[in-house]
Amino acid sequence: MPKPYPREFRDDVVAVARKGEAPLKQIAKDFGISEGCLHNWIKAADVEDGVRPGLAREESEQLRELKKRNRLLEQENEVLRKAAAYLAQANINPK
């Protein structure tokens, strides 16, 4: 996977593309990126600016972190449930 471009670079390319002074294909070629990549950056910028519905980058990152935390808590909860069941069984059948 190629190294991601810096945020400032992407913002500059999107700003140039939004001016509409040249076709997107030419802008992408001038900046050395693919046309599909430029389309994706424009879509992401539209979501960030509220022009298009969707999760902004910050919201997406926060959601990913919350899902990760939730998964960890569920795993910890399962371990505690198993430990409680084991200890309860040990108290019912003392050796």
C-alpha distance (Angstrom), angle and dihedral (degrees) to the residues before:
residue distance angle dihedral
M1 . . .
P2 3.80 . .
K3 3.76 121.1 .
P4 3.83 111.4 -93.9
Y5 3.77 118.1 -108.7
P6 3.82 118.3 -111.4
R7 3.80 115.4 -92.2
E8 3.81 92.4 -119.3
F9 3.81 91.2 54.7
R10 3.81 91.9 51.0
D11 3.80 91.3 47.8
D12 3.81 91.1 50.7
V13 3.81 93.1 49.0
V14 3.82 91.7 48.6
A15 3.83 90.5 48.8
V16 3.80 90.7 53.1
A17 3.81 91.1 46.8
R18 3.80 92.5 50.1
K19 3.80 91.5 55.1
G20 3.80 86.6 68.2
E21 3.79 94.5 -146.8
A22 3.81 92.6 131.5
P23 3.80 136.8 21.7
L24 3.80 115.8 -87.6
K25 3.79 90.4 -118.3
Q26 3.82 90.9 58.9
I27 3.82 93.3 44.7
A28 3.80 90.9 51.2
K29 3.79 91.1 49.1
D30 3.81 92.4 48.0
F31 3.80 92.1 52.8
G32 3.82 94.4 41.7
I33 3.79 98.0 -116.0
S34 3.79 132.8 115.7
E35 3.77 121.5 -96.1
G36 3.81 90.1 -121.9
C37 3.78 90.1 54.3
L38 3.79 90.2 52.4
H39 3.81 91.0 50.1
N40 3.81 89.9 51.6
W41 3.81 91.4 49.9
I42 3.79 91.3 50.1
K43 3.82 91.5 49.5
A44 3.81 91.0 49.1
A45 3.81 90.6 48.3
D46 3.82 90.1 50.4
V47 3.82 90.0 53.3
E48 3.80 91.0 47.6
D49 3.82 90.6 50.5
G50 3.80 92.8 47.2
V51 3.80 94.0 -115.7
R52 3.80 92.7 116.3
P53 3.82 126.9 36.8
G54 3.78 118.0 -109.3
L55 3.77 143.1 84.5
A56 3.77 117.6 -54.0
R57 3.80 117.7 -128.7
E58 3.80 92.4 -102.7
E59 3.80 92.4 49.0
S60 3.79 90.8 47.0
E61 3.81 91.8 52.0
Q62 3.80 90.9 47.2
L63 3.81 91.3 49.6
R64 3.81 90.9 49.7
E65 3.82 91.2 50.9
L66 3.81 91.8 47.9
K67 3.80 91.7 50.4
K68 3.79 89.9 49.6
R69 3.81 90.9 49.7
N70 3.81 91.1 47.1
R71 3.82 91.3 51.8
L72 3.81 90.6 50.8
L73 3.81 92.6 48.9
E74 3.81 91.0 49.2
Q75 3.82 90.2 52.2
E76 3.81 91.3 48.8
N77 3.79 90.3 47.9
E78 3.82 90.9 51.9
V79 3.82 91.4 51.1
L80 3.81 90.5 50.4
R81 3.81 91.2 48.2
K82 3.81 91.3 52.3
A83 3.80 91.9 45.9
A84 3.81 91.3 50.3
A85 3.82 91.0 49.3
Y86 3.81 90.9 48.9
L87 3.80 93.1 48.9
A88 3.80 91.9 45.4
Q89 3.81 89.8 51.9
A90 3.80 90.3 49.4
N91 3.82 90.5 53.5
I92 3.80 93.0 49.5
N93 3.79 94.5 49.6
P94 3.83 105.5 34.4
K95 3.81 113.4 -174.3
